[in-house]
Amino acid sequence: MCKSKKAALILIALICLIALFPLFALKGAEFGGSDDAASQVVESIQGDSYEPWFTPVLETLIGGELPGEIESLFFCVQTGIGVGIIAYGFGYLAARKKYKGDNQA
């Protein structure tokens, strides 16, 4: 087996270990969102319950809280748009550098 195949197999095994480690190391751990953590800190400072200043626009339009699946969908779409913009920017900069060098020759 050549060196590059061994290195690739070792890297794949390492990636699998890194991906699976949290499943076993963090059994029973509870994860909360930043909104929950912030409201708990405000409650501990003020001493009374935290009440938001406004309600989200979509919750006002539909008359209730959005289901978790819809919130996840919006988050994923927002992430995709952001990644697309960043990838376009990097592609533009790389192409500009490439074609700028071709014109000078």
DSSP file (Angstrom, degrees, kcal/mol; ACC not computed):
  #  RESIDUE AA STRUCTURE BP1 BP2  ACC     N-H-->O    O-->H-N    N-H-->O    O-->H-N    TCO  KAPPA ALPHA  PHI   PSI    X-CA   Y-CA   Z-CA
    1    1 A M              0   0    0      0, 0.0     2,-0.0     0, 0.0     0, 0.0   0.000 360.0 360.0 360.0 132.9    0.0    0.0    0.0
    2    2 A C     >  -     0   0    0      1,-0.1     4,-1.9     4,-0.0     3,-0.3  -0.277 360.0-107.5 -77.8 165.6    1.5    3.4   -0.9
    3    3 A K  H  > S+     0   0    0      1,-0.2     4,-2.6     2,-0.2     5,-0.2   0.863 115.7  54.1 -60.6 -40.4    2.0    6.2    1.5
    4    4 A S  H  > S+     0   0    0      1,-0.2     4,-2.2     2,-0.2    -1,-0.2   0.870 108.3  49.3 -67.9 -34.8   -0.8    8.4    0.3
    5    5 A K  H  > S+     0   0    0     -3,-0.3     4,-2.5     2,-0.2    -1,-0.2   0.900 111.7  49.2 -69.1 -39.7   -3.4    5.6    0.7
    6    6 A K  H  X S+     0   0    0     -4,-1.9     4,-2.5     2,-0.2    -2,-0.2   0.927 112.1  48.5 -62.7 -44.2   -2.1    4.9    4.2
    7    7 A A  H  X S+     0   0    0     -4,-2.6     4,-2.4     1,-0.2    -2,-0.2   0.897 111.5  50.0 -63.3 -40.1   -2.3    8.6    5.0
    8    8 A A  H  X S+     0   0    0     -4,-2.2     4,-2.5     2,-0.2    -1,-0.2   0.923 111.6  47.8 -65.4 -43.4   -5.8    8.9    3.6
    9    9 A L  H  X S+     0   0    0     -4,-2.5     4,-2.4     2,-0.2    -2,-0.2   0.897 112.1  49.7 -64.7 -39.8   -7.0    5.8    5.6
   10   10 A I  H  X S+     0   0    0     -4,-2.5     4,-2.4     2,-0.2    -1,-0.2   0.913 111.9  48.4 -64.7 -41.9   -5.5    7.3    8.8
   11   11 A L  H  X S+     0   0    0     -4,-2.4     4,-2.5     2,-0.2    -2,-0.2   0.897 111.2  50.0 -65.6 -39.9   -7.2   10.6    8.2
   12   12 A I  H  X S+     0   0    0     -4,-2.5     4,-2.3     2,-0.2    -2,-0.2   0.922 111.9  48.2 -63.8 -43.8  -10.5    9.0    7.5
   13   13 A A  H  X S+     0   0    0     -4,-2.4     4,-2.3     1,-0.2    -2,-0.2   0.906 112.0  49.9 -62.7 -41.3  -10.2    6.9   10.7
   14   14 A L  H  X S+     0   0    0     -4,-2.4     4,-2.5     2,-0.2    -2,-0.2   0.901 109.8  50.5 -64.0 -41.7   -9.3   10.1   12.6
   15   15 A I  H  X S+     0   0    0     -4,-2.5     4,-2.3     2,-0.2    -2,-0.2   0.912 110.2  50.3 -62.7 -42.8  -12.3   12.0   11.2
   16   16 A C  H  X S+     0   0    0     -4,-2.3     4,-2.2     2,-0.2    -2,-0.2   0.911 110.8  49.2 -62.4 -42.4  -14.6    9.2   12.2
   17   17 A L  H  X S+     0   0    0     -4,-2.3     4,-2.1     1,-0.2    -2,-0.2   0.920 111.6  48.6 -63.2 -43.3  -13.2    9.1   15.8
   18   18 A I  H  < S+     0   0    0     -4,-2.5    -1,-0.2     1,-0.2    -2,-0.2   0.885 113.7  47.5 -63.9 -37.6  -13.6   12.9   16.1
   19   19 A A  H  < S+     0   0    0     -4,-2.3     4,-0.3     1,-0.2    -1,-0.2   0.858 118.1  40.1 -72.6 -34.7  -17.1   12.7   14.8
   20   20 A L  H >X S+     0   0    0     -4,-2.2     4,-1.0    -5,-0.2     3,-0.6   0.695  95.1  81.5 -89.4 -19.5  -18.1    9.8   17.1
   21   21 A F  H >X S+     0   0    0     -4,-2.1     4,-2.6     1,-0.2     3,-0.8   0.903  88.9  52.4 -54.9 -48.5  -16.3   11.0   20.3
   22   22 A P  H 3> S+     0   0    0      0, 0.0     4,-1.9     0, 0.0    -1,-0.2   0.821 100.5  63.6 -61.4 -28.8  -19.0   13.5   21.4
   23   23 A L  H <4 S+     0   0    0     -3,-0.6    -2,-0.2    -4,-0.3    -3,-0.1   0.874 116.3  28.4 -61.9 -36.0  -21.7   10.8   21.2
   24   24 A F  H X< S+     0   0    0     -4,-1.0     3,-0.7    -3,-0.8    -1,-0.2   0.799 121.2  51.0 -94.9 -32.9  -20.0    8.7   23.9
   25   25 A A  H 3< S+     0   0    0     -4,-2.6    -2,-0.2     1,-0.2    -1,-0.1   0.782 113.5  43.5 -77.0 -27.3  -18.3   11.5   25.9
   26   26 A L  T >< S+     0   0    0     -4,-1.9     3,-1.9    -5,-0.3    -1,-0.2  -0.113  74.7 157.6-113.3  35.6  -21.4   13.7   26.3
   27   27 A K  T <  S+     0   0    0     -3,-0.7     3,-0.1     1,-0.3    -3,-0.1  -0.390  73.6   9.4 -61.8 133.7  -24.1   11.1   27.1
   28   28 A G  T 3  S+     0   0    0      1,-0.3    -1,-0.3    -2,-0.1     2,-0.2   0.504  91.2 147.1  77.2   4.4  -26.9   12.7   29.0
   29   29 A A    <   -     0   0    0     -3,-1.9     2,-0.5     1,-0.0    -1,-0.3  -0.480  39.9-142.0 -73.9 143.1  -25.7   16.3   28.4
   30   30 A E        -     0   0    0     -2,-0.2     2,-0.5    -3,-0.1    -1,-0.0  -0.913  12.5-161.2-108.5 131.8  -28.3   18.9   27.9
   31   31 A F        -     0   0    0     -2,-0.5     2,-0.3     0, 0.0    -2,-0.0  -0.935   8.0-173.2-114.3 132.3  -27.8   21.7   25.4
   32   32 A G        -     0   0    0     -2,-0.5     2,-0.1     1,-0.1    -2,-0.0  -0.827  24.9-106.5-120.1 161.7  -29.7   25.0   25.5
   33   33 A G     >  -     0   0    0     -2,-0.3     4,-1.8     1,-0.1     5,-0.1  -0.309  30.1-109.4 -81.6 168.7  -29.8   27.8   23.1
   34   34 A S  H  > S+     0   0    0      1,-0.2     4,-2.6     2,-0.2     5,-0.2   0.808 117.1  60.4 -68.4 -28.9  -28.2   31.2   23.6
   35   35 A D  H  > S+     0   0    0      2,-0.2     4,-2.3     1,-0.2    -1,-0.2   0.922 106.1  46.6 -63.9 -42.6  -31.6   32.8   24.0
   36   36 A D  H  > S+     0   0    0      2,-0.2     4,-1.9     1,-0.2    -2,-0.2   0.920 113.1  48.9 -64.9 -43.1  -32.3   30.6   27.0
   37   37 A A  H  X S+     0   0    0     -4,-1.8     4,-1.9     1,-0.2    -2,-0.2   0.910 112.0  48.9 -63.6 -42.2  -28.9   31.3   28.6
   38   38 A A  H  X S+     0   0    0     -4,-2.6     4,-2.4     1,-0.2    -1,-0.2   0.912 110.1  50.2 -65.8 -42.1  -29.3   35.0   28.1
   39   39 A S  H  X S+     0   0    0     -4,-2.3     4,-2.2     1,-0.2    -1,-0.2   0.865 109.5  52.1 -66.3 -33.4  -32.8   35.1   29.6
   40   40 A Q  H  X S+     0   0    0     -4,-1.9     4,-2.0     2,-0.2    -1,-0.2   0.888 109.9  48.7 -67.7 -38.1  -31.5   33.2   32.6
   41   41 A V  H  X S+     0   0    0     -4,-1.9     4,-1.8     2,-0.2    -2,-0.2   0.914 111.6  49.2 -67.2 -42.2  -28.7   35.7   33.1
   42   42 A V  H  X S+     0   0    0     -4,-2.4     4,-3.0     1,-0.2     5,-0.4   0.911 110.8  50.7 -63.4 -41.4  -31.1   38.6   32.9
   43   43 A E  H  X S+     0   0    0     -4,-2.2     4,-2.2     1,-0.2    -1,-0.2   0.887 109.7  50.2 -63.2 -38.3  -33.4   36.9   35.4
   44   44 A S  H  < S+     0   0    0     -4,-2.0    -1,-0.2     2,-0.2    -2,-0.2   0.837 115.8  42.9 -70.6 -30.4  -30.5   36.4   37.8
   45   45 A I  H  < S+     0   0    0     -4,-1.8    -2,-0.2    -5,-0.1    -1,-0.2   0.930 124.0  33.4 -78.6 -47.3  -29.4   40.0   37.5
   46   46 A Q  H  < S-     0   0    0     -4,-3.0    -3,-0.2     2,-0.2    -2,-0.2   0.784  94.8-136.7 -82.6 -28.0  -32.9   41.7   37.7
   47   47 A G  S  < S+     0   0    0     -4,-2.2     2,-0.2    -5,-0.4    -4,-0.1   0.245  74.4  78.7  90.9 -15.3  -34.5   39.2   40.0
   48   48 A D  S    S-     0   0    0     -6,-0.2    -1,-0.3     1,-0.1    -2,-0.2  -0.705  93.4 -72.3-119.8 175.6  -37.8   38.9   38.1
   49   49 A S        -     0   0    0     -2,-0.2     2,-0.4    -3,-0.1    -1,-0.1  -0.344  47.6-117.1 -71.9 147.2  -38.8   37.1   34.9
   50   50 A Y        -     0   0    0    -11,-0.2    -1,-0.1    -2,-0.1   -11,-0.0  -0.671  26.6-168.2 -85.4 132.7  -37.5   38.3   31.6
   51   51 A E        -     0   0    0     -2,-0.4    -2,-0.0   -12,-0.0     0, 0.0  -0.986  23.8-120.7-123.1 122.6  -40.1   39.5   29.1
   52   52 A P        -     0   0    0      0, 0.0     3,-0.1     0, 0.0   -13,-0.0  -0.189  13.5-131.7 -60.3 152.7  -39.0   40.1   25.5
   53   53 A W  S    S+     0   0    0      1,-0.1     2,-0.3     2,-0.0    -2,-0.0   0.805  83.2   2.9 -74.8 -30.8  -39.4   43.6   24.0
   54   54 A F  S    S-     0   0    0      0, 0.0    -1,-0.1     0, 0.0     3,-0.0  -0.937  70.4-116.0-148.9 167.7  -41.1   42.4   20.8
   55   55 A T        -     0   0    0     -2,-0.3     5,-0.1     1,-0.1    -2,-0.0  -0.844  44.5 -92.8-107.2 149.1  -42.3   39.3   19.1
   56   56 A P     >  -     0   0    0      0, 0.0     4,-1.7     0, 0.0     5,-0.2  -0.246  33.2-120.7 -59.3 148.8  -40.9   38.0   15.8
   57   57 A V  H  > S+     0   0    0      1,-0.2     4,-2.2     2,-0.2     5,-0.2   0.900 110.9  50.6 -60.3 -45.2  -42.6   39.3   12.7
   58   58 A L  H  > S+     0   0    0      1,-0.2     4,-2.4     2,-0.2     5,-0.2   0.875 108.1  52.9 -64.5 -36.1  -43.5   35.8   11.4
   59   59 A E  H  >>S+     0   0    0      1,-0.2     5,-1.3     2,-0.2     4,-1.1   0.868 109.9  49.5 -65.5 -34.4  -45.0   34.8   14.8
   60   60 A T  H  <5S+     0   0    0     -4,-1.7    -2,-0.2     3,-0.2    -1,-0.2   0.897 111.6  49.1 -68.4 -40.4  -47.2   37.9   14.6
   61   61 A L  H  <5S+     0   0    0     -4,-2.2    -2,-0.2     1,-0.2    -1,-0.2   0.901 118.3  36.6 -68.3 -41.7  -48.3   37.1   11.1
   62   62 A I  H  <5S-     0   0    0     -4,-2.4    -1,-0.2     2,-0.2    -2,-0.2   0.594 107.6-122.3 -90.6  -9.3  -49.3   33.5   11.7
   63   63 A G  T  <5S+     0   0    0     -4,-1.1     2,-0.3    -5,-0.2    -3,-0.2   0.762  78.4  38.1  81.0  25.1  -50.6   34.2   15.2
   64   64 A G  S   <S-     0   0    0     -5,-1.3    -2,-0.2    -6,-0.2    -1,-0.2  -0.981  96.9 -51.0 180.0-176.9  -48.4   31.8   17.1
   65   65 A E        -     0   0    0     -2,-0.3     3,-0.1    -3,-0.1    -6,-0.0  -0.507  55.5-113.5 -78.5 143.2  -45.0   30.3   17.5
   66   66 A L        -     0   0    0     -2,-0.2    -1,-0.1     1,-0.1    -7,-0.0  -0.481  35.1-106.5 -71.5 141.9  -43.3   28.7   14.5
   67   67 A P     >  -     0   0    0      0, 0.0     4,-2.0     0, 0.0     3,-0.4  -0.338  28.7-114.2 -64.4 153.7  -42.7   25.0   14.6
   68   68 A G  H  > S+     0   0    0      1,-0.2     4,-2.4     2,-0.2     5,-0.2   0.829 114.8  57.5 -60.0 -34.2  -39.2   23.9   15.2
   69   69 A E  H  > S+     0   0    0      2,-0.2     4,-2.2     1,-0.2    -1,-0.2   0.891 106.9  47.9 -65.4 -38.7  -38.9   22.3   11.7
   70   70 A I  H  > S+     0   0    0     -3,-0.4     4,-2.6     2,-0.2    -2,-0.2   0.902 110.7  51.2 -69.3 -40.9  -39.8   25.6   10.1
   71   71 A E  H  X S+     0   0    0     -4,-2.0     4,-2.3     1,-0.2    -2,-0.2   0.916 111.2  48.7 -60.8 -42.2  -37.2   27.5   12.2
   72   72 A S  H  X S+     0   0    0     -4,-2.4     4,-2.6     2,-0.2    -2,-0.2   0.896 110.0  52.3 -63.8 -40.0  -34.6   25.0   11.2
   73   73 A L  H  X S+     0   0    0     -4,-2.2     4,-2.6     2,-0.2    -2,-0.2   0.941 110.3  47.0 -61.2 -47.9  -35.6   25.4    7.6
   74   74 A F  H  X S+     0   0    0     -4,-2.6     4,-2.5     1,-0.2    -1,-0.2   0.890 112.0  51.2 -61.5 -39.4  -35.2   29.2    7.8
   75   75 A F  H  X S+     0   0    0     -4,-2.3     4,-2.3     2,-0.2    -1,-0.2   0.917 111.3  47.4 -63.7 -43.2  -31.8   28.8    9.5
   76   76 A C  H  X S+     0   0    0     -4,-2.6     4,-2.6     2,-0.2    -2,-0.2   0.897 112.2  49.2 -66.1 -40.5  -30.6   26.4    6.8
   77   77 A V  H  X S+     0   0    0     -4,-2.6     4,-2.4     2,-0.2    -2,-0.2   0.923 111.6  49.4 -64.2 -43.2  -31.8   28.7    4.0
   78   78 A Q  H  X S+     0   0    0     -4,-2.5     4,-2.1     1,-0.2    -2,-0.2   0.906 111.9  48.9 -61.7 -41.9  -30.1   31.6    5.7
   79   79 A T  H  X S+     0   0    0     -4,-2.3     4,-2.7     2,-0.2    -2,-0.2   0.915 110.3  51.1 -63.8 -43.4  -26.9   29.6    6.1
   80   80 A G  H  X S+     0   0    0     -4,-2.6     4,-2.4     1,-0.2    -2,-0.2   0.896 109.7  49.5 -61.8 -41.3  -27.0   28.5    2.4
   81   81 A I  H  X S+     0   0    0     -4,-2.4     4,-2.2     2,-0.2    -1,-0.2   0.922 112.2  48.5 -64.0 -43.6  -27.4   32.1    1.2
   82   82 A G  H  X S+     0   0    0     -4,-2.1     4,-2.3     2,-0.2    -2,-0.2   0.916 112.1  47.8 -63.1 -43.8  -24.5   33.2    3.4
   83   83 A V  H  X S+     0   0    0     -4,-2.7     4,-2.9     1,-0.2     5,-0.2   0.897 110.6  53.1 -64.7 -39.5  -22.2   30.4    2.1
   84   84 A G  H  X S+     0   0    0     -4,-2.4     4,-2.4    -5,-0.2    -2,-0.2   0.906 109.7  47.8 -61.1 -42.1  -23.3   31.2   -1.5
   85   85 A I  H  X S+     0   0    0     -4,-2.2     4,-2.2     2,-0.2    -2,-0.2   0.921 114.1  46.2 -65.8 -43.8  -22.3   34.8   -1.0
   86   86 A I  H  X S+     0   0    0     -4,-2.3     4,-2.5     2,-0.2    -2,-0.2   0.920 113.5  48.8 -65.2 -43.3  -18.9   33.9    0.5
   87   87 A A  H  X S+     0   0    0     -4,-2.9     4,-2.7     1,-0.2    -2,-0.2   0.897 110.7  51.1 -64.5 -40.2  -18.2   31.3   -2.2
   88   88 A Y  H  X S+     0   0    0     -4,-2.4     4,-2.8    -5,-0.2    -1,-0.2   0.923 110.1  50.4 -60.9 -43.6  -19.1   33.8   -4.9
   89   89 A G  H  X S+     0   0    0     -4,-2.2     4,-2.4     2,-0.2    -2,-0.2   0.927 112.5  45.2 -61.7 -46.2  -16.8   36.3   -3.4
   90   90 A F  H  X S+     0   0    0     -4,-2.5     4,-2.6     2,-0.2    -1,-0.2   0.915 114.3  49.6 -64.7 -41.7  -13.9   33.9   -3.2
   91   91 A G  H  X S+     0   0    0     -4,-2.7     4,-2.7     2,-0.2     5,-0.2   0.904 110.7  50.2 -62.7 -41.4  -14.5   32.7   -6.7
   92   92 A Y  H  X S+     0   0    0     -4,-2.8     4,-2.6     2,-0.2    -2,-0.2   0.927 112.2  46.9 -61.8 -45.8  -14.7   36.3   -8.0
   93   93 A L  H  X S+     0   0    0     -4,-2.4     4,-2.0     2,-0.2    -2,-0.2   0.902 113.7  47.9 -65.3 -40.5  -11.4   37.1   -6.3
   94   94 A A  H  X S+     0   0    0     -4,-2.6     4,-2.2     2,-0.2    -2,-0.2   0.919 114.4  45.9 -66.1 -43.0   -9.7   33.9   -7.6
   95   95 A A  H  X S+     0   0    0     -4,-2.7     4,-3.0     2,-0.2     5,-0.3   0.887 110.9  53.2 -67.5 -38.7  -10.9   34.5  -11.2
   96   96 A R  H  X S+     0   0    0     -4,-2.6     4,-2.0    -5,-0.2    -1,-0.2   0.918 111.3  45.9 -62.0 -42.6   -9.9   38.2  -11.1
   97   97 A K  H  X S+     0   0    0     -4,-2.0     4,-1.5    -5,-0.2    -1,-0.2   0.900 114.3  49.2 -66.0 -40.1   -6.4   37.2  -10.0
   98   98 A K  H  X S+     0   0    0     -4,-2.2     4,-1.3     1,-0.2    -2,-0.2   0.946 116.2  39.9 -65.5 -49.1   -6.3   34.5  -12.7
   99   99 A Y  H  X S+     0   0    0     -4,-3.0     4,-1.6     1,-0.2    -1,-0.2   0.777 109.3  60.2 -75.6 -25.7   -7.5   36.7  -15.6
  100  100 A K  H  X S+     0   0    0     -4,-2.0     4,-0.8    -5,-0.3    -1,-0.2   0.888 106.4  48.3 -65.7 -38.1   -5.5   39.7  -14.5
  101  101 A G  H  X S+     0   0    0     -4,-1.5     4,-0.6     1,-0.2    -2,-0.2   0.827 108.3  54.8 -70.2 -32.8   -2.3   37.6  -14.9
  102  102 A D  H  < S+     0   0    0     -4,-1.3     3,-0.5     1,-0.2    -1,-0.2   0.846 104.2  54.0 -69.4 -34.5   -3.4   36.4  -18.3
  103  103 A N  H  < S+     0   0    0     -4,-1.6    -1,-0.2     1,-0.2    -2,-0.2   0.766 102.5  57.6 -72.7 -26.6   -3.9   39.9  -19.7
  104  104 A Q  H  <        0   0    0     -4,-0.8    -1,-0.2     1,-0.2    -2,-0.2   0.733 360.0 360.0 -77.7 -21.9   -0.4   41.0  -18.7
  105  105 A A     <        0   0    0     -4,-0.6    -1,-0.2    -3,-0.5    -2,-0.1   0.484 360.0 360.0 -74.8 360.0    1.4   38.3  -20.8
